[in-house]
Amino acid sequence: MTSNASTIAEQDARALHDDGVPLEPDEISIGVIIGRTSEFFDFFVYAIASVLVFPNLVFSFTDPLRGTLYSFGIFALAFIARPFGTAIFTLVDKNYGRGAKLTSALFLLGISTAALAFIPTYEQVGGFAIVFLAMLRIGQGLALGGTWDGLASLLAMNAPKRRQGWYAMIPQLGAPLGLIVASGLFVFLVSSLSARDFLDFGWRYPFFVAFAINVVALFARLRIIATPEYERQFTNLELTPVRASETLVSERRNLLLGAFTPLASFALFHMVTVFPLSWVFLYTDESPARFLTIEILGAIVGLIAVMVSGIIADRIGRLRLLSRCSIAIGVFALFAPLLLNGGTIGQIIYMVTGFAILGLSFGQSSGAVAARFSKKYRYTGSALTSDIAWLIGAGFAPVVALLLSSTLGLWSGGAYLLSGAVCTFIALRVTKHLDFEG
């Protein structure tokens, strides 16, 4: 089987769109936004369930704090598995084509996500409930490693030179959009059902919705990646898959810089989404529905900030914006603990301020070093950079932040975030120096 082999869906897309018309950046943008929104919706559905559901159903043998910490430990498995998924699905890409890779990856993601809705409780099957949860979470991680379709790289290369910052932020819109939809769905369920009904069956519906959204996202992305013009542009730009092991050896310096450049953004990502929900749920009388509503408000602010980041980056440069954002994140880390413990008003200020800074930094963080990859390794290198960055910056953030904060106090969670800001600032200075040297 050669790399020219294709699925039936790919063949249909080629027949429909073989008109020779070049792909426009705006057309690529639609596929990118739909794809990233579906992935982040899956992410947040699982993240919210990790706080509201799994500690009660899967880790009911222990106290709520330990149950949440165990739940966050399972949560991190997807980030560990993700680089391995990239390596596995890169081979599928090389041998069977991008359509086959994306279809199989999204199928695995959809099955793993939908199957979570059928997880038995600890009271029903004992420790096997934990095993099932861990296996399905690993399945999600492997699948996410294969959902890299290269559209973000293609979009960046097709963007007008004076609007590269604007088009760089487009893939990042999927995060706040996914959070808004996921949180809104849980707010509806928590508000409409009794606590018992929610834990019995209500929490399962978002996982079915996630499967349906993945199907829609698959066809939206196949419509673009299966077109002849897409293939021509990927070939011309040398955006072709290379073995992950070869990329790791040849581009290790750029991969390392690419992993640490968005560290502060990815740490802040969880410090304003997953971690505060767990803290409020465990240590305050705030209802989950009310705090999720505050998260939706923050996500809307973050959505606007992501778009603003594109405008600012085009004016002052991406690295300069990221440097200033790393300083802002460090300052935020110093007073954030006081806000989170400051009641409803403090929580609103915490979320709105955090999401505003997050949007500005997250909007330009991914792929900030991708342009340094040689053409041969850019496609696989960009995927691996994203995997490693999420693993280092975000994979263990919820469990570490909650463990530190519950043991030493909220200030330690702020110190953890501050350390990420320092690492990012150093990585950006090194990147700037290397660019100057080049």
Secondary structure by P-SEA (a helix, b strand, c coil): cccccccaaaaaaaaaccccccccaaaaaaaaaaaaaaaaaaaaaaaaaacccccccccccccaaaaaaaaaaaaaccccaaaaaaaaaaaaaacccaaaaaaaaaaaaaaaaaacccccccccccaaaaaaaaaaaaaaaaaaaacccaaaaaaaaacccccaaaaaacccaaaaaaaaaaaaaaaaaaaaccaaaaaacccaaaaaaaaaaaaaaaaaaaaccccaaaaaaaaaaccccccaaaaaaacaaaaaaaaacaaaaaaaaaaaccaaaaaaaccccccaaaaaaaaaaaaaaaaaaaaaaaaaaaaccaaaaaaaaaaaaaaaaacaaaaaaccaaaaaaaaaaaaaaaaaaaaccccccccccccccaaaaaaaaaaaaaaacccaaaaaaaaaaaaccaaaaaaaaaaaaaaaaaaaaaaaaaaaac
